[in-house]
Every structure is written in structure tokens, then in C-alpha cells.
Amino acid sequence: MEKLLVAQNVSKTFGNYKALNDVSIEVPKGSIFGLLGPNGAGKTTFIRIINQITMPDTGKVFLDGEPLQPHHIQYIGYLPEERGLYKSMKVGEQALYLAQLKGLSHQEAKTRLKYWFDRLDIGDWWNKKIQELSKGMAQKIQFVVTVLHQPKLLIFDEPFSGFDPINANLIKDEILTLRNEGATVIFSTHRMESVEEMCDHIALIHKSNKILDGKLIDIKRAYKSNTFEVGLHTQNPEAVTAELHEKFEVSPATFKSINNELQYKIKIPEHASPNDLASYLTTQGQLTHFVEVIPSANDIFIETVQKN
Amino acid sequence: MNHLSLIIKREYLNKVRNKSFIIMTFLSPLIMVGIFTLVAYLSQLNNDKVKFISVLDESGLFTDQFTDTPSLQFKLLSNTSLEEAKSASEENSDYGLLYIPKTATIDDLSKAITFYSEDSPSLIVMDDIEDAIEERTNTLKLREAGIDAQTIKDLRIRIDANLETFQGEETSKLGSGLKLAFGGAAGYLLFMFIIIYGNMIMRSVIEEKTSRIIEVIISSVKPIKLLLGKIFGTTLAGITQFLAWVILIGVLSAVVTSILGIDPSAVPSPQQEMIESGGMESVAQDVIMEIANLPLANLIVMFILFFIGGYLLYASLYAAIGAAVDSETDTQQFMLPILMPLILAVYVGFFTVIENPHGTVSQVFSYIPFTSPVVMLMRIPFGVPMWQQILSVVILFATFIGTVWFAAKIYRVGILMYGKKPSYKELIKWLKY
């Protein structure tokens, strides 16, 4: 798959503090790439390097095959975590100013802004000052300004903070639409459910090092532990429980059910077949529930970070 | 439109449209002219009131010595005791009572005369009275020594030395005063401009930090462009305000003068009295001649260069401070190092340069870039060789480039730092990032 952004062995030191240590990341074209990591891991530094706000000490970054250059700024749309707008400036004027800084002409910027303002139904805010708007409203303007110049690469740092669920959904759909229209998205967040929902690739940075990256599905495959959640309806629960504990690695599980049954997580050896487990269980009683436990992004995050 | 002009335009419009900026632009001249009008009006009121002074002259030597003026009227008392005179003049609510006792010799008078009054009398009035008494006693003493006062007067010659440089340029003391006025005004103007608009730049950098827009902006433009744009934009707004002030003050003064008949510049001052005594018209001519004698072209060009250079130098430092802190209250620790050289420059300018425009101290400070704009501007009217001026300008602009580099470094790192107040040590560390 073609890569839009390639970072090779990027390191950055602030004084005595190493913010990034030899990090290499490849972002495929047209993907939504989750950049994950605990607070202070170095995500923001990495994003700032892509935006040429800070320069790496060593290492190279390529955008669309070319080494990063000042003019690439216009191909990138960046919504930083620390974001805001000039409070005393009018919405329209401010959006025009920011768009022109990204290289759009005054006329072009105006046309596109009209389109986006209509699309998000915020047309009548044009002459309002930012300080008259709520935080969520200001965030919408910020989003529009970020995507207005139709960048190839969109970088969102915690894009949903400050939005109510309805607007968060709206923005999520807009991001997906932009991806479908060909944009590549780098997405940094602590909200694992949105990672689960949106990202197809992830990279995990911890203590300045990249400790994990790849397709989310592949990572999940690698992290699954051959564990199955089962529900078993039986006449003789004590005996069955004892036998299960003897034969397998068993841990208690809880899931919603209408039956009054035994609920367990059962781990089988790596190359054993789930079919064997299932047929064994049917001999013990009525099998009401049989699901493979797939690790969530959240689980993977916690497990990997704690392991390192 | 390129980035820099976009930023300058935004900064300029943002400042100029700001409500408090507009209010200050119109209010300041109003207040200034208002205050001067009030002072002029009050001092006129004060002068209009006639002060009555009773004189009890027991010596009999000063009978004709006190002449009435529009504001001072003397009443000679006789045949009363001091006590009676005191109560009488208190009843009449006189300004005061001058008591001259009879003494054995004229010399004894020096400590014997008393002025009684309700409150402490005005120094100007007392000076006038003392002068009148001294004039009389001097005459009497001269007569005692057998010298006619008129002879002394005739013998006295007033010396007015002509000043001329070795190059044959004629100068004068009046010219020196004018040069001081020119240099002082230029230096003081620059000082005020730096403090007012330097602070404005600092605040606008802090605003960008507190509104958290900074990261959005610098993902589009280089910090140095933003820094320069802010400095130029604010400077243009400052010049606009300054021009508005000059025009408004001019217009308002003219209006006040013509409508109320009060001249705000008529506040009495010692200099004016001096000029008046010399004959108004001839002095006015001299002033015009002296102005024409000043190296005007040189002055104007150098004023512009030093003004721009000095202002930009300090402005970039103010911007760096703004970038280093989170809020205006944190700026204090960094303000001192900026204000010190500025205040030093004004002190050197107003004390050392006035005393000796070409002394070692004056020369040294007119090369140090942080003081040269003020000090050199004050020296130039007294004649500074062109190579020295050029050298000083070059040093100034070279340093400006240095401080912009320094400020840009601080700025680049500082604008993204939130939360803690940096120390000087940290600032130095930032330079290496």
C-alpha cells in the first residue's frame, strides 16, 4: 500500500529530556491512523515535527515521497489539542484570515467557507465574535478552518473534546467522509472507543519509543489469547465447574443472558481447535453462549503500556 | 497576499478597531488639553485677584520704594503701633503686613524685617518684595560710601559673548538651548513610544498564548514571520495613534484658544519670562534663525533611523517576554532588564549630555545600542561627526538583527510552553532547542 507519510528514525531531545527516540512510522494513503500513547509519551512532539513546528534532531520525514519542506504546510490540516481562536475577532473574518495563511486566495476561501458554513448549518455565525459563541460552536469553526484548504493529510489531536454527542457524531461522519474522498487522517486520542470505531492503523508510543504499530486487525489477531466466553446450562454445576477447572484455564465471566447458566472465560492452548472445546462442552450440558474474546484497543493499550 | 502582509494587516486592524484603543486615541488629547486649559484658567484666576499688602515702615527709608502692580497693591501705614497694624490688616483681610523696624544701621535691617500674613505667602510675592528692599538698601549703602548709584549703572557693561566653532559656524546660547530641546524631545518621544507600544506588543503575544490559537497559526507560518508581523502591525497602529494625538491636540488647542480666549501655552514659566525680558520679537527671530542653523536634514534622517532601530530593538525584546510568560502578571521579573537601559539612557541624555555633549560618557553611551537611540539623538544637534553617527546606526541595526534572532528563539519555544513561569536559566536552555 502506498504511504503518504513516512517518518524514519526520528529523534528529538529537549535539554536533558528525550521526547522521541528513534521513532519510525508509516502512514498508508487513505487510512485513518491512530496515534496512541499515554500522556507525555511524545505524540504531540511527533505531530509538531510533521507540522514543521519543531525540527527533529535526527531522522527524516517524507510527505508523499518528498522530504518535508516548508511549502508542504498547505497540504496538511492540523487541529492541535491546545486550540483556540482570536476571541475578539469575527467568525468570518477570522476563518478567512486563517484560510489565507494556508495559501488560499481571498475569493477561494470565501466560496469554500460559504459551502462549509451551509453544510454545518452555521451560516448565521459569520458576523459574530468568537467570544459570543459557546466552546462547542467555536470548535466547529476550528474544524472547518482545519479542513478548508482540502489537505492531503489531516491531523486531529483529540478532535472530539468539547463536543456534545450529537456534534461529536457529526464531526466523526465528516472525518469519515473526508477519508472516503481521499484524505489521510492521523488521529491522536485517548478515547479508545473512537479508535475502535474509526482507525484502521495504529501506532503506540510510550516513553518516547514506538512500541507497537500496524493494522488494527492484525494487532488484534496477534493479541488474542485463544480465550472463549461460554455459557453452559447444566443440571450439575458444581461437578462441571470442578472438571472445567481441572482441564482448562478458567476465569469467571459475566455477560447478559436470560438463562440461569454457568458463565466462564476459557483459555485453550495456542493450536487447539475451538471446535473441540465446543463439542466437549456440549457433552456437559446445553451450550447457550460461545464467543471468542477479541482484545479491545483499550485492552491492548493497557497491556502493552504496562508490559513496557 | 503573502503571509507577512496578511499578519501585519490583521494586527493593525485588530489594534485599531479595539474599543479601548479608540477610546484612548480620542480621550487622551481631550484630557491633556483639558488639563492645560484648566491650569491656564486657574493661574489666570489667581493672577486676576489683587493682593493688598500693608507696609509699616518705621525706618522711613522705603516710602517710595514699593510700586503697585496689577496684582499687588501696597498701603503705607503710619503713626500706628505694630500690634494695631497687625489687627487692622487682619481685619481688612489683607494679603499680609510688611514690617520694617527702625534700626541703628542699614546692615541691621538684613535680619530685622518681618512679613506677617494669614498663610505662608507665595514665594514669587516675597521675591518681589525682597528685591525692592534690596535695591533700596544697595542704593543707600552706595550713597553712604559716597558713590552715586547712577554712576554704577552707567559703568556696568552687559557682555554677550559670540560663540563660534573653529569651522566658522556661529552658535549661541539660545541655539544650545534649542538643540537641547530638539534632542530631548526626540529622546523622550522615543522613550514614551517604546514603553507604550512595546507593552502593546507584549500583550498581544500573551493574548495569542492565552487564547491558545498560537499552535494553529504556527502550523501555517513561521514563528519569525508572526513575530515580525506583530511588531510591524502594532508599530503602524502606534504611529496612527500618535499622529491622531498630534492632530487632535493641535485642533483642540486651537479651538480652546479661540473660543475661551485662553492660551494653554500661556502657563507662566521661568523661560518665558526670560524671553519676554529680552524683547519678544527679536527672540522669535533668533529662534527661527537658530532652527535654520540646526543640521535639520541630518537630524531628521537620523531621528527616523534611530527611532526605527531603537524601537524595533526593544519591541523584539518585549515580544520575547510575552512569549516566555503565561500572563501579564508574570512579566515583572523580565521587565527590569528592559527598563534599566532605557531609563539609564534617559538619565545619561538629560544629565551627562547636557553637561558635556562630547564627553567620554556621552560618547560611550551613544554607541551602546540599548542607549544609543536616546543618547545619540540628543548629541546630534551639537554636531557629531558623520562617521560616528553611521557607526552607531550600524551597531544598532546589527544588534536589532541579533535580538530578533534571540527573540525568535525564545518565541518559537515559549509560545508552545504553558503552565509554568520560566527562569532565566530555562530561557538560556530554550536558545539551544
Interface residues (C-beta under 8 A of the other chain):
Chain A: F14 G15 R48 N51 Q52 I53 T54 P70 I73 I76 Y78 L79 P80 E82 R83 G84 L85 Y86 K87 S88 M89 Y97 L98 Q100 L101 K102 H106 Q142 V145
Chain B: M1 H3 L6 I7 R10 N14 N18 E207 E208 S211 R212 I213 I214 E215 V216 I217 I218 S219 S220 V221 K222 L416 Y418 K429 K432 Y433
